[in-house]
């Protein structure tokens, strides 16, 4: 999880809105069941 948070914090400022949504969707899908919730909670806690 720590690697995911670091990757998101590093990349998000460099991406436009469409790219951000695509990247977060890919990360959520890679996490599997509950991935959307996990990514969402990470974004609201940063």
PQR file of N, CA, C, O and H, with PARSE charges and radii, in Angstrom:
ATOM      1  N   UNK A   1       0.825  -1.210   0.000 -0.4000 1.5000
ATOM      2  CA  UNK A   1       0.000   0.000   0.000 -0.0000 2.0000
ATOM      3  C   UNK A   1       0.860   1.261   0.000  0.5500 1.7000
ATOM      4  O   UNK A   1       0.535   2.245  -0.665 -0.5500 1.4000
ATOM      5  N   UNK A   2       1.963   1.222   0.755 -0.4000 1.5000
ATOM      6  CA  UNK A   2       2.805   2.405   0.828 -0.0000 2.0000
ATOM      7  C   UNK A   2       3.339   2.783  -0.554  0.5500 1.7000
ATOM      8  O   UNK A   2       3.429   3.963  -0.892 -0.5500 1.4000
ATOM      9  H   UNK A   2       2.227   0.423   1.296  0.4000 1.0000
ATOM     10  N   UNK A   3       3.691   1.773  -1.345 -0.4000 1.5000
ATOM     11  CA  UNK A   3       4.178   2.030  -2.698 -0.0000 2.0000
ATOM     12  C   UNK A   3       3.114   2.665  -3.575  0.5500 1.7000
ATOM     13  O   UNK A   3       3.405   3.529  -4.403 -0.5500 1.4000
ATOM     14  H   UNK A   3       3.618   0.814  -1.070  0.4000 1.0000
ATOM     15  N   UNK A   4       1.888   2.229  -3.383 -0.4000 1.5000
ATOM     16  CA  UNK A   4       0.774   2.786  -4.150 -0.0000 2.0000
ATOM     17  C   UNK A   4       0.556   4.249  -3.794  0.5500 1.7000
ATOM     18  O   UNK A   4       0.378   5.083  -4.681 -0.5500 1.4000
ATOM     19  H   UNK A   4       1.652   1.527  -2.711  0.4000 1.0000
ATOM     20  N   UNK A   5       0.569   4.562  -2.524 -0.4000 1.5000
ATOM     21  CA  UNK A   5       0.380   5.951  -2.083 -0.0000 2.0000
ATOM     22  C   UNK A   5       1.494   6.823  -2.635  0.5500 1.7000
ATOM     23  O   UNK A   5       1.238   7.926  -3.118 -0.5500 1.4000
ATOM     24  H   UNK A   5       0.714   3.884  -1.804  0.4000 1.0000
ATOM     25  N   UNK A   6       2.723   6.339  -2.568 -0.4000 1.5000
ATOM     26  CA  UNK A   6       3.864   7.106  -3.080 -0.0000 2.0000
ATOM     27  C   UNK A   6       3.742   7.327  -4.584  0.5500 1.7000
ATOM     28  O   UNK A   6       4.015   8.419  -5.082 -0.5500 1.4000
ATOM     29  H   UNK A   6       2.930   5.443  -2.176  0.4000 1.0000
ATOM     30  N   UNK A   7       3.330   6.283  -5.304 -0.4000 1.5000
ATOM     31  CA  UNK A   7       3.160   6.391  -6.760 -0.0000 2.0000
ATOM     32  C   UNK A   7       2.083   7.408  -7.105  0.5500 1.7000
ATOM     33  O   UNK A   7       2.260   8.222  -8.011 -0.5500 1.4000
ATOM     34  H   UNK A   7       3.108   5.396  -4.900  0.4000 1.0000
ATOM     35  N   UNK A   8       0.970   7.362  -6.388 -0.4000 1.5000
ATOM     36  CA  UNK A   8      -0.122   8.301  -6.646 -0.0000 2.0000
ATOM     37  C   UNK A   8       0.315   9.732  -6.339  0.5500 1.7000
ATOM     38  O   UNK A   8       0.068  10.638  -7.135 -0.5500 1.4000
ATOM     39  H   UNK A   8       0.826   6.700  -5.652  0.4000 1.0000
ATOM     40  N   UNK A   9       0.953   9.940  -5.205 -0.4000 1.5000
ATOM     41  CA  UNK A   9       1.399  11.295  -4.834 -0.0000 2.0000
ATOM     42  C   UNK A   9       2.418  11.851  -5.811  0.5500 1.7000
ATOM     43  O   UNK A   9       2.462  13.060  -6.037 -0.5500 1.4000
ATOM     44  H   UNK A   9       1.154   9.204  -4.558  0.4000 1.0000
ATOM     45  N   UNK A  10       3.232  10.990  -6.391 -0.4000 1.5000
ATOM     46  CA  UNK A  10       4.253  11.431  -7.338 -0.0000 2.0000
ATOM     47  C   UNK A  10       3.656  11.776  -8.700  0.5500 1.7000
ATOM     48  O   UNK A  10       4.015  12.784  -9.309 -0.5500 1.4000
ATOM     49  H   UNK A  10       3.196  10.008  -6.208  0.4000 1.0000
ATOM     50  N   UNK A  11       2.745  10.930  -9.169 -0.4000 1.5000
ATOM     51  CA  UNK A  11       2.243  11.087 -10.535 -0.0000 2.0000
ATOM     52  C   UNK A  11       1.067  12.045 -10.696  0.5500 1.7000
ATOM     53  O   UNK A  11       0.992  12.751 -11.702 -0.5500 1.4000
ATOM     54  H   UNK A  11       2.454  10.111  -8.674  0.4000 1.0000
ATOM     55  N   UNK A  12       0.153  12.088  -9.737 -0.4000 1.5000
ATOM     56  CA  UNK A  12      -1.066  12.888  -9.923 -0.0000 2.0000
ATOM     57  C   UNK A  12      -0.808  14.350 -10.276  0.5500 1.7000
ATOM     58  O   UNK A  12      -1.496  14.881 -11.148 -0.5500 1.4000
ATOM     59  H   UNK A  12       0.215  11.514  -8.920  0.4000 1.0000
ATOM     60  N   UNK A  13       0.149  15.024  -9.641 -0.4000 1.5000
ATOM     61  CA  UNK A  13       0.353  16.435 -10.000 -0.0000 2.0000
ATOM     62  C   UNK A  13       0.818  16.649 -11.446  0.5500 1.7000
ATOM     63  O   UNK A  13       0.713  17.754 -11.977 -0.5500 1.4000
ATOM     64  H   UNK A  13       0.708  14.593  -8.933  0.4000 1.0000
ATOM     65  N   UNK A  14       1.325  15.599 -12.071 -0.4000 1.5000
ATOM     66  CA  UNK A  14       1.858  15.727 -13.429 -0.0000 2.0000
ATOM     67  C   UNK A  14       0.838  15.415 -14.515  0.5500 1.7000
ATOM     68  O   UNK A  14       1.103  15.630 -15.698 -0.5500 1.4000
ATOM     69  H   UNK A  14       1.410  14.700 -11.640  0.4000 1.0000
ATOM     70  N   UNK A  15      -0.330  14.908 -14.117 -0.4000 1.5000
ATOM     71  CA  UNK A  15      -1.317  14.443 -15.085 -0.0000 2.0000
ATOM     72  C   UNK A  15      -2.493  15.403 -15.236  0.5500 1.7000
ATOM     73  O   UNK A  15      -2.830  16.146 -14.315 -0.5500 1.4000
ATOM     74  H   UNK A  15      -0.545  14.733 -13.156  0.4000 1.0000
ATOM     75  N   UNK A  16      -3.107  15.372 -16.414 -0.4000 1.5000
ATOM     76  CA  UNK A  16      -4.338  16.135 -16.589 -0.0000 2.0000
ATOM     77  C   UNK A  16      -5.498  15.316 -16.015  0.5500 1.7000
ATOM     78  O   UNK A  16      -5.288  14.182 -15.585 -0.5500 1.4000
ATOM     79  H   UNK A  16      -2.833  14.768 -17.163  0.4000 1.0000
ATOM     80  N   UNK A  17      -6.691  15.855 -15.999 -0.4000 1.5000
ATOM     81  CA  UNK A  17      -7.825  15.213 -15.342 -0.0000 2.0000
ATOM     82  C   UNK A  17      -8.144  13.833 -15.930  0.5500 1.7000
ATOM     83  O   UNK A  17      -8.389  12.884 -15.185 -0.5500 1.4000
ATOM     84  H   UNK A  17      -6.861  16.777 -16.348  0.4000 1.0000
ATOM     85  N   UNK A  18      -8.141  13.721 -17.239 -0.4000 1.5000
ATOM     86  CA  UNK A  18      -8.448  12.442 -17.883 -0.0000 2.0000
ATOM     87  C   UNK A  18      -7.398  11.393 -17.525  0.5500 1.7000
ATOM     88  O   UNK A  18      -7.735  10.244 -17.241 -0.5500 1.4000
ATOM     89  H   UNK A  18      -7.942  14.491 -17.845  0.4000 1.0000
ATOM     90  N   UNK A  19      -6.134  11.788 -17.539 -0.4000 1.5000
ATOM     91  CA  UNK A  19      -5.054  10.873 -17.194 -0.0000 2.0000
ATOM     92  C   UNK A  19      -5.133  10.441 -15.729  0.5500 1.7000
ATOM     93  O   UNK A  19      -4.866   9.284 -15.404 -0.5500 1.4000
ATOM     94  H   UNK A  19      -5.860  12.722 -17.770  0.4000 1.0000
ATOM     95  N   UNK A  20      -5.499  11.370 -14.850 -0.4000 1.5000
ATOM     96  CA  UNK A  20      -5.640  11.041 -13.425 -0.0000 2.0000
ATOM     97  C   UNK A  20      -6.710   9.988 -13.224  0.5500 1.7000
ATOM     98  O   UNK A  20      -6.501   9.012 -12.504 -0.5500 1.4000
ATOM     99  H   UNK A  20      -5.716  12.310 -15.114  0.4000 1.0000
ATOM    100  N   UNK A  21      -7.857  10.182 -13.860 -0.4000 1.5000
ATOM    101  CA  UNK A  21      -8.959   9.234 -13.714 -0.0000 2.0000
ATOM    102  C   UNK A  21      -8.581   7.855 -14.245  0.5500 1.7000
ATOM    103  O   UNK A  21      -8.925   6.838 -13.643 -0.5500 1.4000
ATOM    104  H   UNK A  21      -8.027  10.975 -14.445  0.4000 1.0000
ATOM    105  N   UNK A  22      -7.882   7.821 -15.359 -0.4000 1.5000
ATOM    106  CA  UNK A  22      -7.453   6.557 -15.941 -0.0000 2.0000
ATOM    107  C   UNK A  22      -6.456   5.859 -15.026  0.5500 1.7000
ATOM    108  O   UNK A  22      -6.574   4.658 -14.785 -0.5500 1.4000
ATOM    109  H   UNK A  22      -7.603   8.647 -15.849  0.4000 1.0000
ATOM    110  N   UNK A  23      -5.486   6.589 -14.521 -0.4000 1.5000
ATOM    111  CA  UNK A  23      -4.485   5.997 -13.635 -0.0000 2.0000
ATOM    112  C   UNK A  23      -5.117   5.432 -12.366  0.5500 1.7000
ATOM    113  O   UNK A  23      -4.787   4.325 -11.940 -0.5500 1.4000
ATOM    114  H   UNK A  23      -5.390   7.565 -14.717  0.4000 1.0000
ATOM    115  N   UNK A  24      -6.028   6.198 -11.764 -0.4000 1.5000
ATOM    116  CA  UNK A  24      -6.676   5.751 -10.538 -0.0000 2.0000
ATOM    117  C   UNK A  24      -7.570   4.546 -10.796  0.5500 1.7000
ATOM    118  O   UNK A  24      -7.683   3.664  -9.945 -0.5500 1.4000
ATOM    119  H   UNK A  24      -6.296   7.097 -12.110  0.4000 1.0000
ATOM    120  N   UNK A  25      -8.202   4.502 -11.956 -0.4000 1.5000
ATOM    121  CA  UNK A  25      -9.027   3.345 -12.310 -0.0000 2.0000
ATOM    122  C   UNK A  25      -8.170   2.093 -12.470  0.5500 1.7000
ATOM    123  O   UNK A  25      -8.561   1.011 -12.031 -0.5500 1.4000
ATOM    124  H   UNK A  25      -8.110   5.219 -12.647  0.4000 1.0000
ATOM    125  N   UNK A  26      -7.026   2.233 -13.086 -0.4000 1.5000
ATOM    126  CA  UNK A  26      -6.118   1.098 -13.264 -0.0000 2.0000
ATOM    127  C   UNK A  26      -5.623   0.597 -11.910  0.5500 1.7000
ATOM    128  O   UNK A  26      -5.572  -0.610 -11.673 -0.5500 1.4000
ATOM    129  H   UNK A  26      -6.709   3.112 -13.443  0.4000 1.0000
ATOM    130  N   UNK A  27      -5.261   1.518 -11.028 -0.4000 1.5000
ATOM    131  CA  UNK A  27      -4.793   1.128  -9.695 -0.0000 2.0000
ATOM    132  C   UNK A  27      -5.908   0.429  -8.917  0.5500 1.7000
ATOM    133  O   UNK A  27      -5.661  -0.574  -8.248 -0.5500 1.4000
ATOM    134  H   UNK A  27      -5.302   2.498 -11.221  0.4000 1.0000
ATOM    135  N   UNK A  28      -7.118   0.947  -8.999 -0.4000 1.5000
ATOM    136  CA  UNK A  28      -8.247   0.337  -8.289 -0.0000 2.0000
ATOM    137  C   UNK A  28      -8.522  -1.066  -8.822  0.5500 1.7000
ATOM    138  O   UNK A  28      -8.781  -1.988  -8.049 -0.5500 1.4000
ATOM    139  H   UNK A  28      -7.319   1.762  -9.542  0.4000 1.0000
ATOM    140  N   UNK A  29      -8.466  -1.223 -10.125 -0.4000 1.5000
ATOM    141  CA  UNK A  29      -8.705  -2.534 -10.734 -0.0000 2.0000
ATOM    142  C   UNK A  29      -7.613  -3.515 -10.324  0.5500 1.7000
ATOM    143  O   UNK A  29      -7.896  -4.688 -10.080 -0.5500 1.4000
ATOM    144  H   UNK A  29      -8.255  -0.474 -10.753  0.4000 1.0000
ATOM    145  N   UNK A  30      -6.375  -3.051 -10.247 -0.4000 1.5000
ATOM    146  CA  UNK A  30      -5.265  -3.920  -9.858 -0.0000 2.0000
ATOM    147  C   UNK A  30      -5.414  -4.407  -8.413  0.5500 1.7000
ATOM    148  O   UNK A  30      -4.962  -5.502  -8.078 -0.5500 1.4000
ATOM    149  H   UNK A  30      -6.145  -2.098 -10.445  0.4000 1.0000
ATOM    150  N   UNK A  31      -6.041  -3.605  -7.566 -0.4000 1.5000
ATOM    151  CA  UNK A  31      -6.247  -3.999  -6.178 -0.0000 2.0000
ATOM    152  C   UNK A  31      -7.321  -5.068  -6.037  0.5500 1.7000
ATOM    153  O   UNK A  31      -7.366  -5.780  -5.034 -0.5500 1.4000
ATOM    154  H   UNK A  31      -6.409  -2.716  -7.838  0.4000 1.0000
ATOM    155  N   UNK A  32      -8.176  -5.180  -7.028 -0.4000 1.5000
ATOM    156  CA  UNK A  32      -9.222  -6.198  -6.994 -0.0000 2.0000
ATOM    157  C   UNK A  32     -10.445  -5.737  -6.234  0.5500 1.7000
ATOM    158  O   UNK A  32     -10.743  -4.544  -6.177 -0.5500 1.4000
ATOM    159  H   UNK A  32      -8.140  -4.601  -7.842  0.4000 1.0000
ATOM    160  N   UNK A  33     -11.160  -6.698  -5.644 -0.4000 1.5000
ATOM    161  CA  UNK A  33     -12.402  -6.402  -4.934 -0.0000 2.0000
ATOM    162  C   UNK A  33     -12.156  -5.369  -3.837  0.5500 1.7000
ATOM    163  O   UNK A  33     -11.293  -5.561  -2.981 -0.5500 1.4000
ATOM    164  H   UNK A  33     -10.918  -7.668  -5.690  0.4000 1.0000
ATOM    165  N   UNK A  34     -12.909  -4.280  -3.865 -0.4000 1.5000
ATOM    166  CA  UNK A  34     -12.754  -3.207  -2.884 -0.0000 2.0000
ATOM    167  C   UNK A  34     -11.726  -2.157  -3.281  0.5500 1.7000
ATOM    168  O   UNK A  34     -11.465  -1.220  -2.526 -0.5500 1.4000
ATOM    169  H   UNK A  34     -13.610  -4.124  -4.561  0.4000 1.0000
ATOM    170  N   UNK A  35     -11.147  -2.313  -4.454 -0.4000 1.5000
ATOM    171  CA  UNK A  35     -10.094  -1.397  -4.899 -0.0000 2.0000
ATOM    172  C   UNK A  35     -10.557   0.036  -5.059  0.5500 1.7000
ATOM    173  O   UNK A  35      -9.812   0.967  -4.752 -0.5500 1.4000
ATOM    174  H   UNK A  35     -11.358  -3.074  -5.067  0.4000 1.0000
ATOM    175  N   UNK A  36     -11.779   0.227  -5.537 -0.4000 1.5000
ATOM    176  CA  UNK A  36     -12.305   1.579  -5.714 -0.0000 2.0000
ATOM    177  C   UNK A  36     -12.401   2.271  -4.361  0.5500 1.7000
ATOM    178  O   UNK A  36     -12.033   3.437  -4.222 -0.5500 1.4000
ATOM    179  H   UNK A  36     -12.384  -0.529  -5.786  0.4000 1.0000
ATOM    180  N   UNK A  37     -12.889   1.553  -3.383 -0.4000 1.5000
ATOM    181  CA  UNK A  37     -13.024   2.127  -2.038 -0.0000 2.0000
ATOM    182  C   UNK A  37     -11.647   2.461  -1.453  0.5500 1.7000
ATOM    183  O   UNK A  37     -11.469   3.521  -0.853 -0.5500 1.4000
ATOM    184  H   UNK A  37     -13.188   0.605  -3.497  0.4000 1.0000
ATOM    185  N   UNK A  38     -10.684   1.568  -1.625 -0.4000 1.5000
ATOM    186  CA  UNK A  38      -9.343   1.791  -1.099 -0.0000 2.0000
ATOM    187  C   UNK A  38      -8.716   3.035  -1.721  0.5500 1.7000
ATOM    188  O   UNK A  38      -8.171   3.881  -1.012 -0.5500 1.4000
ATOM    189  H   UNK A  38     -10.829   0.707  -2.113  0.4000 1.0000
ATOM    190  N   UNK A  39      -8.792   3.144  -3.039 -0.4000 1.5000
ATOM    191  CA  UNK A  39      -8.216   4.301  -3.733 -0.0000 2.0000
ATOM    192  C   UNK A  39      -8.939   5.573  -3.320  0.5500 1.7000
ATOM    193  O   UNK A  39      -8.306   6.603  -3.086 -0.5500 1.4000
ATOM    194  H   UNK A  39      -9.234   2.456  -3.615  0.4000 1.0000
ATOM    195  N   UNK A  40     -10.248   5.507  -3.232 -0.4000 1.5000
ATOM    196  CA  UNK A  40     -11.025   6.665  -2.818 -0.0000 2.0000
ATOM    197  C   UNK A  40     -10.631   7.134  -1.417  0.5500 1.7000
ATOM    198  O   UNK A  40     -10.455   8.331  -1.186 -0.5500 1.4000
ATOM    199  H   UNK A  40     -10.762   4.670  -3.422  0.4000 1.0000
ATOM    200  N   UNK A  41     -10.496   6.201  -0.496 -0.4000 1.5000
ATOM    201  CA  UNK A  41     -10.111   6.555   0.872 -0.0000 2.0000
ATOM    202  C   UNK A  41      -8.697   7.122   0.926  0.5500 1.7000
ATOM    203  O   UNK A  41      -8.414   8.010   1.731 -0.5500 1.4000
ATOM    204  H   UNK A  41     -10.640   5.229  -0.683  0.4000 1.0000
ATOM    205  N   UNK A  42      -7.803   6.611   0.068 -0.4000 1.5000
ATOM    206  CA  UNK A  42      -6.447   7.159   0.035 -0.0000 2.0000
ATOM    207  C   UNK A  42      -6.454   8.602  -0.445  0.5500 1.7000
ATOM    208  O   UNK A  42      -5.702   9.437   0.058 -0.5500 1.4000
ATOM    209  H   UNK A  42      -8.032   5.890  -0.586  0.4000 1.0000
ATOM    210  N   UNK A  43      -7.309   8.891  -1.426 -0.4000 1.5000
ATOM    211  CA  UNK A  43      -7.361  10.248  -1.973 -0.0000 2.0000
ATOM    212  C   UNK A  43      -7.957  11.231  -0.977  0.5500 1.7000
ATOM    213  O   UNK A  43      -7.527  12.383  -0.928 -0.5500 1.4000
ATOM    214  H   UNK A  43      -7.920   8.213  -1.836  0.4000 1.0000
ATOM    215  N   UNK A  44      -8.926  10.811  -0.188 -0.4000 1.5000
ATOM    216  CA  UNK A  44      -9.541  11.724   0.769 -0.0000 2.0000
ATOM    217  C   UNK A  44      -8.687  11.906   2.015  0.5500 1.7000
ATOM    218  O   UNK A  44      -8.874  12.870   2.757 -0.5500 1.4000
ATOM    219  H   UNK A  44      -9.275   9.875  -0.228  0.4000 1.0000
ATOM    220  N   UNK A  45      -7.749  10.987   2.253 -0.4000 1.5000
ATOM    221  CA  UNK A  45      -6.903  11.107   3.435 -0.0000 2.0000
ATOM    222  C   UNK A  45      -5.591  11.815   3.154  0.5500 1.7000
ATOM    223  O   UNK A  45      -4.841  12.094   4.089 -0.5500 1.4000
ATOM    224  H   UNK A  45      -7.598  10.204   1.650  0.4000 1.0000
ATOM    225  N   UNK A  46      -5.286  12.121   1.880 -0.4000 1.5000
ATOM    226  CA  UNK A  46      -4.011  12.789   1.550 -0.0000 2.0000
ATOM    227  C   UNK A  46      -4.172  14.276   1.527  0.5500 1.7000
ATOM    228  O   UNK A  46      -3.209  14.997   1.269 -0.5500 1.4000
ATOM    229  H   UNK A  46      -5.896  11.894   1.120  0.4000 1.0000
TER
END
